Amino acid sequence: MDNDNILQFVGLMRRAGALTLGADASFDACRTGRARLALLASDASQNTRAAAASAVRERETPLIALSYDKTALGRAVGAGECAIMTICDTGFAIALCKKTGNTEPLQALERRQRREQKKHRVRGKTGTSARRGSHS
């Protein structure tokens, strides 16, 4: 997929509220389990790379080093520069992996998506039966 399309997709995820931006917010999202995929700029500092590796290891969050620099990523999300961001939506994370050709995290993300969908279906059934019972 061409570069502009991927950067536009990153911007779309930002507008949808599916991204955390910057080191502190991204590392927090990884540590709390909200992050589904971490994205690192090509020119991120060694300190940022080391801190990112540590943060993603705690919850086994996949990390992708993108071919875009901090300026390009920042521009895509309406910020000055952005060395690291996380995607907090499984569907968006899967789509970005497919768009960038990063297939390594796909299996784990797809398993997670199936669990989330199953959990959502179970909640829906529970909520429906509870409402029916309260009307009787």
Backbone as a chain_set.jsonl record, in Angstrom:
{"seq": "MDNDNILQFVGLMRRAGALTLGADASFDACRTGRARLALLASDASQNTRAAAASAVRERETPLIALSYDKTALGRAVGAGECAIMTICDTGFAIALCKKTGNTEPLQALERRQRREQKKHRVRGKTGTSARRGSHS", "coords": {"N": [[0.854, -1.164, 0.0], [0.5, 2.292, -0.676], [2.513, 4.97, 0.733], [1.161, 7.414, 1.42], [-1.448, 6.535, 1.764], [-1.268, 4.873, 4.023], [-0.446, 6.701, 5.982], [-2.685, 8.349, 5.926], [-4.527, 6.551, 6.922], [-3.561, 6.254, 9.518], [-4.117, 8.826, 10.432], [-6.917, 8.694, 10.303], [-7.423, 6.793, 12.305], [-6.636, 8.286, 14.486], [-8.573, 10.35, 14.475], [-10.765, 8.794, 15.024], [-10.351, 8.207, 17.619], [-8.786, 6.085, 18.402], [-6.099, 5.98, 18.969], [-3.22, 6.382, 21.1], [-0.954, 8.93, 21.823], [2.526, 9.725, 21.908], [5.218, 9.15, 24.277], [4.673, 8.794, 27.153], [1.811, 8.408, 27.341], [1.514, 6.274, 25.557], [3.165, 4.252, 26.665], [1.834, 3.898, 29.069], [-0.631, 2.937, 28.11], [0.22, 0.492, 27.084], [1.141, -0.811, 29.415], [-1.198, -0.983, 30.934], [-2.756, -2.625, 29.452], [-4.456, -1.69, 27.481], [-3.452, -1.071, 24.977], [-3.206, -2.366, 21.699], [-1.445, -2.553, 19.656], [1.781, -1.29, 19.181], [3.39, 1.478, 17.687], [6.325, 2.597, 16.194], [8.371, 5.319, 15.302], [10.666, 5.708, 12.558], [12.921, 7.212, 13.159], [13.083, 7.281, 15.914], [14.488, 7.859, 19.144], [17.224, 6.101, 20.767], [16.746, 5.794, 23.497], [13.935, 6.009, 23.597], [13.271, 3.796, 22.046], [14.274, 1.707, 23.67], [12.741, 2.057, 26.015], [10.207, 1.631, 24.941], [10.41, -1.047, 24.147], [10.599, -2.245, 26.648], [8.096, -1.53, 27.785], [6.213, -2.786, 26.064], [6.803, -5.424, 26.441], [5.79, -6.167, 28.936], [2.987, -6.729, 28.714], [2.974, -8.192, 26.465], [2.516, -6.77, 24.075], [2.354, -6.264, 20.635], [4.954, -4.75, 18.663], [5.669, -2.491, 16.135], [8.074, -1.245, 13.985], [7.869, 1.508, 12.098], [8.285, 2.809, 8.716], [8.285, 5.508, 8.649], [9.238, 8.829, 9.581], [9.414, 10.807, 12.675], [8.335, 13.315, 12.147], [6.653, 12.943, 9.881], [4.777, 11.108, 10.93], [3.772, 12.648, 13.027], [2.614, 14.755, 11.608], [0.593, 13.353, 10.32], [-1.168, 12.826, 12.383], [-1.838, 15.267, 13.32], [-0.064, 16.543, 15.026], [3.074, 17.957, 16.205], [5.599, 16.387, 16.211], [5.912, 12.85, 16.463], [7.099, 10.159, 18.058], [6.333, 7.695, 19.042], [3.359, 5.76, 19.164], [0.274, 4.212, 20.144], [-2.114, 1.783, 19.121], [-5.347, 1.354, 20.149], [-7.464, -0.218, 19.474], [-8.591, -3.264, 18.364], [-9.496, -4.056, 15.779], [-8.62, -1.917, 14.125], [-5.872, -2.219, 14.562], [-5.365, -4.719, 13.387], [-6.054, -4.122, 10.733], [-4.082, -2.181, 10.107], [-1.75, -3.718, 10.288], [-2.154, -5.442, 8.122], [-2.199, -3.581, 6.01], [0.412, -2.581, 6.083], [1.861, -4.837, 5.671], [2.907, -6.283, 7.755], [2.869, -9.199, 9.04], [3.423, -10.728, 11.26], [2.281, -10.037, 13.91], [-0.379, -10.618, 13.401], [-1.827, -13.11, 13.864], [-2.08, -13.297, 16.688], [-3.493, -10.929, 17.181], [-5.852, -11.401, 15.732], [-6.871, -13.604, 17.135], [-7.377, -12.343, 19.563], [-9.343, -10.54, 18.716], [-11.432, -12.3, 18.084], [-12.0, -13.283, 20.658], [-12.856, -10.899, 21.87], [-15.142, -10.353, 20.331], [-16.71, -12.575, 20.952], [-17.065, -12.176, 23.684], [-18.528, -9.817, 23.581], [-20.863, -10.717, 22.313], [-21.833, -12.49, 24.255], [-22.301, -10.719, 26.37], [-24.319, -9.192, 25.187], [-26.379, -11.091, 24.96], [-26.814, -11.69, 27.647], [-27.614, -9.196, 28.607], [-30.002, -8.852, 27.167], [-31.634, -10.984, 28.063], [-31.843, -10.332, 30.736], [-33.25, -7.956, 30.624], [-35.653, -8.842, 29.57], [-36.543, -10.438, 31.631], [-37.044, -8.532, 33.603], [-39.275, -7.224, 32.72], [-41.367, -8.93, 33.039]], "CA": [[0.0, 0.0, 0.0], [1.397, 3.432, -0.759], [2.771, 5.665, 1.987], [0.119, 8.381, 1.746], [-2.619, 5.799, 2.224], [-1.01, 4.413, 5.384], [-0.485, 7.881, 6.848], [-4.091, 8.756, 6.013], [-5.177, 5.595, 7.816], [-3.14, 6.638, 10.871], [-4.927, 9.998, 10.753], [-8.282, 8.225, 10.538], [-7.451, 6.173, 13.629], [-6.564, 9.393, 15.454], [-9.89, 10.997, 14.514], [-11.694, 7.829, 15.625], [-10.023, 8.066, 19.033], [-8.214, 4.758, 18.618], [-4.657, 6.087, 19.187], [-2.593, 7.186, 22.143], [0.225, 9.547, 21.223], [3.621, 10.101, 22.783], [5.808, 8.098, 25.1], [3.984, 8.53, 28.42], [0.476, 7.841, 27.1], [1.661, 4.975, 24.891], [3.693, 3.274, 27.614], [0.744, 3.634, 30.003], [-1.598, 2.079, 27.411], [0.816, -0.852, 27.02], [1.201, -1.4, 30.756], [-2.546, -1.248, 31.449], [-3.407, -3.601, 28.589], [-5.354, -1.067, 26.498], [-2.796, -1.036, 23.666], [-3.259, -3.584, 20.903], [-0.275, -2.528, 18.784], [2.6, -0.094, 19.356], [4.03, 1.913, 16.444], [7.528, 3.366, 16.474], [8.899, 6.062, 14.156], [11.971, 5.225, 12.093], [14.002, 7.984, 13.764], [12.909, 7.362, 17.369], [15.776, 7.783, 19.84], [17.546, 4.821, 21.401], [16.045, 5.754, 24.784], [12.526, 5.722, 23.32], [13.204, 2.403, 21.596], [14.481, 0.831, 24.826], [11.571, 2.184, 26.885], [9.093, 0.989, 24.237], [10.621, -2.496, 24.236], [10.264, -2.628, 28.018], [6.652, -1.37, 28.003], [5.43, -3.782, 25.317], [7.132, -6.754, 26.963], [4.969, -6.452, 30.117], [1.695, -7.317, 28.325], [3.195, -8.824, 25.158], [1.926, -5.939, 23.026], [3.215, -6.245, 19.445], [5.597, -3.475, 18.339], [6.075, -2.382, 14.734], [8.873, -0.076, 13.615], [7.388, 1.987, 10.802], [9.29, 3.43, 7.85], [8.026, 6.949, 8.652], [9.915, 9.531, 10.663], [8.555, 11.453, 13.669], [7.638, 14.445, 11.533], [5.567, 12.427, 9.036], [3.745, 10.558, 11.811], [3.159, 13.778, 13.72], [1.761, 15.456, 10.648], [-0.573, 12.498, 10.047], [-2.101, 12.862, 13.516], [-2.082, 16.651, 13.711], [0.866, 16.948, 16.082], [4.364, 18.368, 15.667], [6.354, 15.16, 15.966], [5.427, 11.745, 17.29], [8.024, 9.037, 17.922], [5.642, 6.445, 19.367], [1.916, 5.803, 19.394], [-0.314, 2.882, 20.246], [-3.476, 1.592, 18.629], [-6.11, 0.738, 21.237], [-8.614, -0.896, 18.88], [-8.087, -4.474, 17.715], [-9.802, -4.025, 14.342], [-7.689, -0.986, 13.484], [-4.529, -2.806, 14.632], [-5.315, -5.76, 12.352], [-6.062, -3.459, 9.421], [-2.781, -1.556, 9.853], [-0.795, -4.803, 10.015], [-2.379, -5.896, 6.748], [-1.819, -2.509, 5.087], [1.863, -2.429, 6.072], [2.491, -6.113, 5.359], [3.479, -6.866, 8.972], [1.984, -10.325, 9.333], [3.805, -11.412, 12.493], [1.318, -9.908, 15.009], [-1.76, -10.842, 12.959], [-2.502, -14.249, 14.502], [-2.442, -12.939, 18.063], [-4.539, -9.9, 17.123], [-7.102, -12.021, 15.273], [-7.385, -14.387, 18.271], [-7.911, -11.362, 20.509], [-10.584, -10.014, 18.152], [-12.469, -13.327, 18.255], [-12.38, -13.275, 22.078], [-13.633, -9.68, 22.119], [-16.457, -10.511, 19.702], [-17.45, -13.559, 21.738], [-17.421, -11.502, 24.931], [-19.582, -8.861, 23.238], [-22.089, -11.489, 22.063], [-22.298, -13.011, 25.541], [-22.863, -9.569, 27.076], [-25.579, -8.845, 24.537], [-27.386, -12.093, 25.334], [-27.098, -11.513, 29.066], [-28.383, -7.959, 28.742], [-31.332, -9.065, 26.602], [-32.426, -11.849, 28.933], [-32.088, -9.603, 31.976], [-34.321, -6.991, 30.357], [-36.905, -9.6, 29.415], [-36.963, -10.872, 32.957], [-37.518, -7.413, 34.406], [-40.567, -6.783, 32.213], [-42.399, -9.939, 33.312]], "C": [[0.903, 1.232, 0.0], [1.407, 4.228, 0.545], [1.67, 6.631, 2.377], [-1.11, 7.687, 2.306], [-2.443, 5.329, 3.668], [-1.062, 5.592, 6.349], [-1.912, 8.412, 6.989], [-4.852, 7.833, 6.962], [-4.815, 5.891, 9.271], [-3.943, 7.86, 11.326], [-6.376, 9.635, 11.05], [-8.406, 7.6, 11.926], [-7.409, 7.236, 14.722], [-7.938, 10.053, 15.596], [-10.941, 10.089, 15.155], [-11.435, 7.632, 17.119], [-9.39, 6.737, 19.382], [-6.716, 4.786, 18.906], [-4.339, 6.779, 20.504], [-1.294, 7.684, 21.545], [1.267, 9.886, 22.274], [4.026, 8.981, 23.721], [4.984, 7.788, 26.348], [2.637, 7.85, 28.212], [0.575, 6.449, 26.477], [2.171, 3.906, 25.849], [2.628, 2.91, 28.644], [-0.288, 2.699, 29.371], [-1.074, 0.648, 27.31], [0.753, -1.529, 28.383], [-0.176, -1.746, 31.317], [-3.322, -2.235, 30.584], [-4.383, -3.014, 27.582], [-4.771, -1.101, 25.093], [-2.897, -2.39, 22.982], [-2.023, -3.708, 20.025], [0.463, -1.223, 19.027], [3.329, 0.196, 18.046], [5.174, 2.849, 16.777], [8.028, 4.036, 15.207], [10.299, 5.564, 13.813], [13.129, 5.955, 12.756], [13.808, 8.193, 15.263], [14.269, 7.17, 18.035], [15.984, 6.398, 20.452], [16.833, 4.692, 22.739], [14.573, 5.402, 24.593], [12.36, 4.275, 22.883], [13.332, 1.425, 22.768], [13.273, 0.865, 25.762], [10.353, 1.507, 26.253], [9.213, -0.532, 24.342], [10.252, -3.009, 25.622], [8.752, -2.586, 28.253], [5.846, -2.456, 27.291], [5.663, -5.197, 25.841], [6.197, -7.144, 28.122], [3.664, -7.166, 29.772], [1.758, -7.99, 26.96], [2.457, -8.095, 24.037], [2.854, -5.961, 21.82], [3.736, -4.83, 19.171], [6.045, -3.515, 16.888], [6.889, -1.106, 14.562], [8.448, 0.333, 12.206], [8.516, 2.627, 10.0], [9.109, 4.943, 7.768], [8.759, 7.602, 9.808], [8.899, 10.223, 11.571], [7.734, 12.58, 13.064], [6.451, 13.974, 10.699], [4.432, 11.859, 9.888], [3.015, 11.669, 12.559], [2.2, 14.534, 12.826], [0.479, 14.659, 10.384], [-1.62, 12.568, 11.155], [-2.361, 14.274, 14.027], [-1.231, 17.121, 14.869], [2.175, 17.383, 15.433], [5.195, 17.167, 15.237], [5.808, 14.085, 16.885], [6.319, 10.53, 17.044], [7.356, 7.694, 18.185], [4.156, 6.716, 19.58], [1.431, 4.371, 19.532], [-1.728, 2.906, 19.687], [-4.218, 0.821, 19.714], [-7.384, 0.056, 20.75], [-8.091, -2.078, 18.067], [-8.324, -4.472, 16.211], [-8.87, -3.106, 13.575], [-6.269, -1.562, 13.472], [-4.356, -3.882, 13.557], [-5.226, -5.122, 10.975], [-4.713, -2.826, 9.112], [-1.723, -2.611, 9.562], [-0.928, -5.278, 8.572], [-1.918, -4.852, 5.742], [-0.301, -2.375, 4.97], [2.59, -3.726, 5.736], [3.183, -6.753, 6.548], [2.563, -7.986, 9.453], [2.274, -11.003, 10.668], [2.777, -11.249, 13.619], [-0.117, -10.298, 14.654], [-2.474, -11.977, 13.689], [-2.965, -13.907, 15.911], [-3.562, -11.903, 18.077], [-5.878, -10.487, 16.686], [-7.715, -12.904, 16.361], [-8.035, -13.462, 19.292], [-9.256, -10.821, 20.014], [-11.727, -11.022, 18.308], [-12.941, -13.385, 19.71], [-13.248, -12.063, 22.404], [-15.037, -9.795, 21.53], [-17.321, -11.494, 20.486], [-17.93, -12.926, 23.043], [-18.573, -10.524, 24.697], [-20.913, -9.579, 23.002], [-22.684, -12.01, 23.366], [-22.929, -11.884, 26.349], [-24.217, -9.19, 26.507], [-26.691, -9.804, 24.916], [-27.783, -11.934, 26.792], [-27.959, -10.283, 29.28], [-29.801, -8.121, 28.249], [-32.188, -9.898, 27.55], [-32.738, -11.142, 30.246], [-33.222, -8.603, 31.778], [-35.657, -7.71, 30.227], [-37.445, -10.013, 30.777], [-37.537, -9.734, 33.783], [-38.88, -6.915, 33.957], [-41.69, -7.738, 32.577], [-43.114, -9.689, 34.601]], "O": [[1.968, 1.211, 0.618], [0.47, 4.178, 1.341], [1.275, 6.675, 3.542], [-1.746, 8.199, 3.227], [-3.391, 5.387, 4.452], [-1.659, 5.489, 7.42], [-2.297, 8.875, 8.062], [-5.717, 8.282, 7.714], [-5.665, 5.79, 10.156], [-4.394, 7.92, 12.47], [-6.991, 10.207, 11.95], [-9.379, 7.848, 12.639], [-8.066, 7.103, 15.754], [-8.407, 10.284, 16.71], [-11.897, 10.574, 15.76], [-12.212, 6.965, 17.803], [-9.446, 6.304, 20.533], [-6.11, 3.728, 19.072], [-5.084, 7.644, 20.965], [-0.608, 6.946, 20.839], [0.933, 10.283, 23.39], [3.296, 8.013, 23.931], [4.632, 6.631, 26.576], [2.352, 6.828, 28.838], [-0.191, 5.551, 26.827], [1.671, 2.781, 25.849], [2.525, 1.752, 29.049], [-0.766, 1.772, 30.024], [-1.844, -0.304, 27.436], [0.355, -2.689, 28.487], [-0.31, -2.695, 32.09], [-4.427, -2.639, 30.946], [-5.075, -3.763, 26.893], [-5.518, -1.154, 24.117], [-2.7, -3.431, 23.609], [-1.597, -4.812, 19.686], [-0.157, -0.16, 19.075], [3.821, -0.716, 17.38], [5.009, 3.789, 17.554], [8.102, 3.403, 14.154], [11.021, 5.061, 14.673], [14.211, 5.386, 12.904], [14.308, 9.169, 15.823], [15.103, 6.407, 17.546], [15.038, 5.631, 20.629], [16.364, 3.609, 23.088], [14.024, 4.591, 25.338], [11.418, 3.601, 23.301], [12.597, 0.442, 22.85], [12.833, -0.177, 26.248], [9.558, 0.88, 26.953], [8.224, -1.22, 24.598], [9.663, -4.082, 25.756], [8.192, -3.504, 28.852], [4.895, -2.991, 27.861], [4.803, -6.065, 25.694], [5.854, -8.316, 28.272], [3.275, -8.107, 30.463], [0.728, -8.319, 26.371], [1.852, -8.72, 23.165], [4.047, -5.697, 21.972], [3.042, -3.843, 19.418], [6.718, -4.453, 16.461], [6.451, -0.022, 14.945], [8.647, -0.411, 11.246], [9.572, 2.946, 10.545], [9.711, 5.592, 6.914], [8.891, 7.017, 10.883], [7.7, 10.234, 11.295], [6.574, 12.777, 13.427], [5.362, 14.539, 10.796], [3.26, 12.1, 9.601], [1.793, 11.635, 12.705], [1.103, 14.907, 13.244], [-0.597, 15.24, 10.242], [-2.812, 12.391, 10.903], [-3.026, 14.458, 15.046], [-1.638, 18.01, 15.618], [2.362, 17.192, 14.231], [5.455, 16.963, 14.052], [5.298, 14.383, 17.965], [6.3, 9.944, 15.961], [7.757, 6.674, 17.625], [3.76, 7.757, 20.105], [2.096, 3.433, 19.092], [-2.437, 3.909, 19.77], [-3.769, -0.241, 20.146], [-8.284, -0.215, 21.545], [-7.248, -1.909, 17.186], [-7.436, -4.851, 15.448], [-8.383, -3.462, 12.502], [-5.547, -1.412, 12.487], [-3.319, -3.943, 12.896], [-4.415, -5.534, 10.146], [-4.237, -2.915, 7.98], [-0.886, -2.419, 8.681], [0.072, -5.491, 7.886], [-1.31, -5.196, 4.728], [0.218, -2.089, 3.89], [3.805, -3.72, 5.538], [3.973, -7.68, 6.37], [1.602, -7.746, 10.183], [1.45, -11.777, 11.157], [2.422, -12.249, 14.243], [-0.983, -10.305, 15.528], [-3.625, -11.812, 14.094], [-4.103, -14.191, 16.286], [-4.478, -11.991, 18.895], [-6.923, -10.109, 17.215], [-8.937, -12.952, 16.502], [-9.108, -13.757, 19.818], [-10.192, -10.663, 20.797], [-12.854, -10.643, 18.625], [-14.136, -13.519, 19.971], [-14.245, -12.175, 23.117], [-16.011, -9.382, 22.159], [-18.519, -11.273, 20.664], [-19.073, -13.126, 23.452], [-19.482, -10.42, 25.52], [-21.963, -9.108, 23.437], [-23.9, -11.975, 23.556], [-23.985, -12.075, 26.952], [-25.153, -8.9, 27.252], [-27.82, -9.382, 25.166], [-28.962, -12.033, 27.132], [-28.923, -10.319, 30.044], [-30.725, -7.577, 28.854], [-33.341, -9.553, 27.811], [-33.813, -11.348, 30.808], [-34.058, -8.424, 32.664], [-36.676, -7.229, 30.723], [-38.647, -9.944, 31.035], [-38.438, -9.959, 34.59], [-39.577, -6.252, 34.725], [-42.861, -7.385, 32.436], [-44.009, -10.45, 34.969]]}, "num_chains": 1, "name": "protein.A"}
